[in-house]
Amino acid sequence: MAFFYTSNVFTKWKKERKMRQLADYSESGCRDSFQVLANGIVVYVACLLLVYDCSMQLRQLNFLAQYNCSLYYLVAISAICCSCGDTWASEIGTAIGSETPRLITTFRAVPAGTNGAVSMSGLIGSALGGLFIGTVAFISLGTDFWDYQTGADLILFGTLAGVLGSAVDSVLGAVFQYSGMDQRDMKVTNEPTACSVHISGYPILSNNSVNLLASILTSAVIMPKIALALRLFEA
């Protein structure tokens, strides 16, 4: 809920500027069922595993004491951090970014709103999104988990998941999503047409497919390895 509410708020923020730049900008900020599924399916599966394998009994957020249960919980949290970090990066970067965005794969200057474009303001937005979810997750765990080490580990984990998840999403978007400049209104479009000039990417995956793939890679592959490498959740 924290992710979807704040994402809707940021989507509507500076809407006049976004409407001038993006052909597919939606002023309502509402997410359709496919967007919700793409951003939430990993969380749902992880929660089902937590129910099935652990009966929702997460007594300790600790790999040494409860490896499987901790892993399922952290997969769910990192998936939300990935989605939140990517959304905040896109919305904040487009809304207030004054620097020229760069394509993450080539560092070539591209228009704001290009799939795979990154900027310093977007990077900060992704870190803030992950930090926000990590903080909300820590608070929502309840007082039994309110100790310094758990809080520090979870907030660091969330921040890294937000940044890396957004980066993974950007790489996938830069390669597998089409971005072009519509010559009729000079807005960035995700659909190749006779009136659009190619900027980057190939029309292979939709935005929802990229979000889903980035969520899976970040939460189920990248972040568990980083958590173990940094020895998080072992105190």
ABEGO torsion letter per residue (X at the ends): XAAAAAAAAAAABGAAAAAAABAABBAAGBBBAAAAAAAAAAAAAAAAAAAAAAGGBBABBBAAABAAAAAAAAAAAAAAAAAAAAAAAAAAAAAABABBBBBAAAGBBBBBGBBGBBBAAAAAAAAAAAAAAAAAAAAAAEAAABBAAAAAAAAAAAAAAAAAAAAAAAAAAAAABBBBBBAAAGBBBABBBAABBBABEBBABBAAAAAAAAAAAAAAAAAAAAAAAAGBGAX
